[in-house]
Amino acid sequence: MIHLSGSQRILIMTAVAAERDAVVRGIRGSSRFDVRLAGVGSATAAANTASALAKGDYSLVISAGIGGGFVGRAELGSVVIASEIIAADLGAETPEGFCSVDELGFGSSRVPVESNLVSLITDALQQAGLCVHTGPILTVTTVTGSSESAAMLDKRVPGATVEAMEGYGVAVAAQIYSVPVLEIRTISNAVGPRDRSAWKMKEAFEALEAASSILLEVLT
């Protein structure tokens, strides 16, 4: 169990109401957490997170929700804790291929996370019997819909585990306010061709609720 700063609360940002509701069920109404809607997409998530941080005193920010898992690294229904939060398509196309904003010299597409918290939460989830992984979580502006796009992202960020749409925005806002950040995703579908009949939304929301209940035990 880790003790965070004094009476400060933990801000959890989810994209949509169904994710928020799963987290709220998991934390069982604890006043230690403030669960808010980030909205869909990195820009909206950054704006809403920054607005919350400007008005409150928080010791930690968590981007939480469901996402797509890279085949072989994050199976359906599993939990992934980000080892790094990466804006995977922030950059430019060149004749030689994709060039990240880092390579262009215009900033950073990567936000570090609190590695000690990642280890503690991962261990706690494993001890609770949940299937959990750690690895880079990608933020994209367009969700992958083909095998070719999935392979391109996999090559661009070796070891990528999950793609979602809000983590980088939440993380940048947290970084601006000098608040530690984490990203937690549960897997509803595989990254690649869109086959909604194969998605496991119920299992992903159940895993999100279960993971949130562990946060209640670990983050005090």
C-alpha positions in Angstrom: 0.0 0.0 0.0 1.3 3.4 -0.9 0.4 6.7 0.8 0.0 9.7 -1.5 0.1 13.3 -0.5 -2.0 14.2 2.5 -5.6 14.8 1.9 -5.2 15.4 -1.8 -7.6 13.4 -4.0 -6.9 11.2 -7.0 -8.4 12.4 -10.3 -9.6 9.6 -12.7 -10.5 10.7 -16.2 -12.6 8.4 -18.5 -13.7 9.1 -22.0 -17.4 8.1 -21.7 -20.0 7.6 -19.1 -20.0 3.7 -19.3 -16.3 3.7 -18.3 -16.9 6.3 -15.5 -19.7 4.2 -14.1 -17.5 1.0 -14.1 -14.8 2.9 -12.2 -17.3 4.4 -9.7 -18.7 0.9 -9.0 -15.2 -0.3 -8.3 -14.2 2.4 -5.9 -17.5 2.1 -4.1 -18.1 5.8 -3.6 -14.8 6.5 -2.0 -14.2 10.2 -1.4 -10.5 9.7 -2.1 -11.3 9.6 -5.8 -12.8 12.2 -8.2 -14.0 10.5 -11.4 -14.7 12.8 -14.3 -15.4 12.6 -18.0 -12.5 13.5 -20.3 -14.5 13.2 -23.5 -13.3 11.4 -26.6 -10.0 12.3 -28.2 -6.7 13.7 -26.9 -7.5 17.4 -27.3 -10.8 17.2 -25.4 -9.3 15.0 -22.8 -6.4 17.5 -22.3 -8.8 20.4 -22.0 -11.1 18.7 -19.5 -8.3 17.3 -17.4 -6.6 20.7 -17.3 -9.8 22.3 -16.2 -10.2 19.8 -13.3 -6.6 20.3 -12.2 -7.0 24.1 -12.3 -9.8 23.9 -9.8 -8.7 21.0 -7.5 -5.8 19.7 -5.5 -4.8 16.3 -6.7 -1.9 13.9 -5.9 -2.3 11.7 -8.9 -4.1 11.6 -12.3 -5.2 8.4 -13.9 -6.5 8.0 -17.5 -8.8 4.9 -17.3 -11.0 3.1 -19.7 -11.2 0.3 -22.2 -9.1 0.0 -25.4 -7.8 -2.2 -28.1 -5.1 -4.7 -27.3 -2.2 -5.7 -29.6 -2.5 -9.4 -30.5 0.0 -11.5 -28.4 0.5 -8.8 -25.8 -2.9 -7.9 -24.3 -5.7 -10.4 -24.6 -9.4 -9.6 -24.4 -10.6 -8.9 -20.8 -7.1 -8.3 -19.5 -5.8 -5.2 -17.7 -2.9 -3.1 -19.0 -0.9 -0.6 -16.9 1.1 1.9 -19.1 4.8 1.8 -18.8 4.8 4.9 -21.0 2.1 7.0 -22.6 2.7 7.7 -26.3 1.0 9.8 -28.9 1.6 7.4 -31.7 0.5 9.4 -34.7 1.7 12.9 -33.6 4.2 13.9 -36.3 4.6 14.1 -40.0 4.6 11.9 -43.1 7.9 12.0 -45.1 9.1 10.1 -48.2 11.1 7.9 -45.7 8.0 7.2 -43.6 6.5 8.6 -40.3 8.6 11.2 -38.4 7.5 11.8 -34.8 7.2 15.2 -33.3 10.3 14.3 -31.2 12.3 13.8 -34.4 10.9 17.0 -35.9 12.2 18.9 -32.8 8.7 20.2 -31.8 8.3 18.6 -28.5 7.7 15.1 -27.1 5.1 12.5 -28.0 5.9 10.5 -24.9 4.9 11.1 -21.3 6.6 9.1 -18.5 4.5 7.5 -15.7 5.2 6.8 -12.1 7.0 3.5 -12.3 6.8 2.7 -8.6 3.1 3.0 -8.7 2.9 0.9 -11.9 4.8 -1.9 -10.1 2.7 -1.7 -7.0 -0.6 -1.7 -8.8 0.5 -4.5 -11.2 1.5 -6.7 -8.2 -1.8 -6.0 -6.5 -3.9 -6.8 -9.6 -1.9 -10.1 -10.0 -2.4 -11.0 -6.4 -6.2 -10.4 -6.9 -6.2 -13.0 -9.7 -6.6 -10.5 -12.6 -4.7 -11.0 -15.9 -2.5 -7.9 -16.1 0.3 -6.6 -18.4 2.5 -3.6 -18.5 3.8 -1.8 -21.7 3.5 1.3 -23.8 -0.1 2.5 -24.3 -0.6 4.4 -27.5 -2.9 7.4 -28.0 -4.2 7.7 -31.6 -6.6 10.1 -33.2 -8.0 7.5 -35.6 -8.7 4.0 -34.2 -7.0 1.2 -36.2 -9.2 -0.7 -38.6 -6.9 -2.8 -40.6 -4.1 -5.4 -40.3 -1.8 -3.0 -42.2 -2.3 -0.1 -39.8 -1.9 -2.4 -36.8 1.4 -3.7 -38.2 2.6 -0.1 -38.9 1.9 1.0 -35.3 3.5 -2.2 -33.9 6.7 -1.4 -35.9 6.6 2.3 -34.9 6.4 1.5 -31.2 8.0 -1.9 -30.5 6.2 -3.6 -27.6 3.0 -1.5 -27.9 0.3 -3.2 -25.8 -2.9 -1.0 -26.2 -4.3 1.8 -28.4 -6.8 4.3 -27.1 -7.7 7.9 -27.7 -7.3 10.0 -24.6 -4.2 9.0 -22.5 -1.7 11.4 -24.0 -4.1 14.3 -23.6 -4.7 13.5 -19.9 -1.0 12.9 -19.4 0.1 16.2 -20.9 -2.4 18.1 -18.7 -1.1 16.3 -15.7 2.5 17.1 -16.7 1.8 20.8 -17.1 0.4 20.9 -13.5 3.3 18.7 -12.3 1.0 15.9 -11.1 2.0 12.3 -11.5 0.1 10.3 -14.1 -0.9 6.7 -14.9 -3.0 5.1 -17.6 -5.0 1.9 -17.1 -6.9 0.1 -19.9 -8.9 -3.0 -20.0 -9.1 -4.8 -23.4 -12.4 -5.0 -25.3 -11.1 -5.8 -28.8 -8.0 -6.6 -30.8 -6.1 -3.9 -32.6 -6.7 -4.5 -36.3 -9.7 -5.2 -38.6 -12.9 -3.9 -37.0 -15.1 -6.9 -36.1 -17.6 -5.7 -33.6 -19.1 -9.3 -33.2 -15.8 -10.3 -31.6 -15.6 -7.4 -29.1 -15.9 -8.3 -25.4 -17.3 -5.1 -24.0 -19.0 -6.7 -21.0 -15.8 -8.4 -20.0 -13.8 -5.2 -20.5 -16.1 -3.2 -18.2 -16.1 -5.9 -15.6 -12.3 -5.9 -15.6 -12.3 -2.1 -15.3 -14.6 -2.3 -12.3 -12.4 -5.0 -10.7 -9.2 -3.1 -11.4 -10.7 0.1 -9.9 -11.6 -1.9 -6.7 -7.9 -2.7 -6.3 -7.0 0.9 -6.7 -9.2 1.6 -3.7 -7.1 -0.9 -1.7 -3.6 0.2 -3.0 -3.9 4.0 -3.2 -4.7 5.4 0.2 
